[in-house]
Amino acid sequence: MGSKEVTTVLSDIVKIQTMKVSVNDIRLEDYVSTDCMIPDFGGVTKAEKMPLSGKVTSFNKGDVLFSNIRTYFKKLWLADRDGACSNDVIVFRPKTGIEGKYLFHALMNEEFIDYTVKTSKGTKMPRGDKEAMLKYSVYLPSKDQRKKIGDSLLQIKNKIELNNQTNQTLEQMAQALFKSWFVDFDPVFDNLLASVDFKLENLETSLPDDLKQKAKRRLTALNSLHNAAEFKASLSALAHELQAQLPTKEATKDATQSAVQVSEKAAETPVKANFNTNPNILAQHANTHAHFPNEFEHNEQLGWIPKGWEDVKVNEMVRTVSETYPLKSVDKVIFLNTGDILEGKFLHSEFSNTEGLPGQAKKSIKKGDILYSEIRPKNKRFALVNFDGSEHVVSTKLMVLRPNEGFEELFPYFVLTQEHNISLLQQAAESRSGTFPQITFTELAMIKIALPKDKKLINIFISSFLKDHFAQKDKRDFQNKTLTKLRDTLLPKLISGELQIPDVATDEEIADL
């Protein structure tokens, strides 16, 4: 099978790997189940759990894994490491002389997916027929062509994955910053510590123990920074600037008293030009920390929160809307069910005939809406609509959340996608009776967060961090759509033999496809 072009069957070029290993010999990060395989050839995510006992199927780097449950989800992965998988995942191992990257792309084909769907067994949870799969016809070009095809298509795949990884990393960074500011209140602790010259013994003895412990942990974190001395000196300089702006009688209080009784005026003082021009104050502190207070007050709902802040419920930021889509006015529409969104991503953009759509295809959406699944919040089926939604209809099991006046959609979206809040919603879902753990807007609306009464800090967070992040994310998402379209155009032509790699060597020729 090296130099000649032939049409063969899958069983001639692969073997289904069935060797079992004990779960005790597998790390969680090397375990793959159908649940952590991403639809539409999206690869895999880290598994949340694995069996506590028993045996699972082993796989090697270069094997091709295919989810055998509901094969129309198109869950396919080219293994980049050794590991093990659940028994509902098929492991195709290329035979000697066959490249895994070519096999992967030969199976990343709508014809193969359609074949597995038609030959599946069962109705409630259809499973692919392995014996039928092995009879699937595969075009096998020369070894040189297989390498070129595999390498070329793999470059597109890697670029798509890199864009996705970049988006995920930046999302995690933004989420971490959000948690630092609005959940852990790190800048408030920084200001508090600066007001006592970073000496824990100077903290007022009446300060609650839990705040003292958090201040201690924050000081440890500050001391671990590579530029800890510069960072702390900047905070101290800012503290002195803010203190100098207070009335004389307050400015003369000793450092211990100022740690717990600094006037709210320090938190509300506008950032002045000399903060940024002071060479001892870092720009990040002049532009952010100056908007935070340096003391706490107790809130009945949330415990200790920054002085002058208030608890805000989610229903003060967003409202639920249920506008019926006029399906009778169109022939085709993009239908989004709960399984079609995942952690901010829309997993498909394919049109469906309006005739025959399921009964739950009812709700309209528009740009700026937040989609949040009512079912199993822990599965993170949520997304922010960053496009014109006029061609989309969504399931009644997706809450459509629209920002209230005074709130941009990005901020409540970040509130609702915090791990802590997702856990709270999952607990609420599990406490309700029903077929599935499910929530309604009533549970979601009760989520609370501490926010400053002045929205200036929120606007800084959105304008300085979120907007640029989401703008760049949109660009990468658009690039991925273009790359996916290119891949889907080239792939069937290449693996059927209709095109040879030299045939697609120029941009002009690609544009004509």
Secondary structure as UniProt FT lines:
FT   STRAND          6..9
FT   HELIX           10..12
FT   STRAND          14..16
FT   STRAND          20..22
FT   HELIX           23..25
FT   HELIX           28..30
FT   STRAND          31..32
FT   HELIX           34..36
FT   STRAND          37..38
FT   TURN            39..42
FT   STRAND          43..44
FT   STRAND          55..59
FT   TURN            61..62
FT   STRAND          64..67
FT   HELIX           71..73
FT   STRAND          76..78
FT   STRAND          83..85
FT   TURN            87..88
FT   STRAND          89..94
FT   TURN            96..97
FT   HELIX           100..107
FT   HELIX           110..118
FT   HELIX           130..133
FT   TURN            134..135
FT   STRAND          137..140
FT   HELIX           143..182
FT   HELIX           186..195
FT   TURN            196..198
FT   HELIX           200..202
FT   TURN            205..206
FT   HELIX           209..223
FT   TURN            226..227
FT   HELIX           228..244
FT   HELIX           248..251
FT   HELIX           255..261
FT   HELIX           265..268
FT   HELIX           273..277
FT   TURN            279..280
FT   HELIX           283..287
FT   HELIX           289..291
FT   STRAND          296..299
FT   TURN            300..302
FT   STRAND          303..306
FT   TURN            307..308
FT   STRAND          309..313
FT   HELIX           314..316
FT   STRAND          318..321
FT   HELIX           327..329
FT   STRAND          332..336
FT   HELIX           338..340
FT   STRAND          341..342
FT   TURN            343..344
FT   STRAND          345..346
FT   STRAND          352..353
FT   TURN            355..356
FT   TURN            359..360
FT   STRAND          361..364
FT   TURN            367..368
FT   STRAND          370..373
FT   HELIX           377..379
FT   STRAND          382..384
FT   TURN            390..391
FT   STRAND          392..395
FT   TURN            396..397
FT   STRAND          398..403
FT   TURN            405..406
FT   HELIX           410..416
FT   HELIX           419..431
FT   HELIX           441..445
FT   STRAND          448..452
FT   HELIX           456..461
FT   HELIX           462..466
FT   HELIX           467..495
FT   TURN            496..497
FT   HELIX           501..504
FT   HELIX           507..511
//
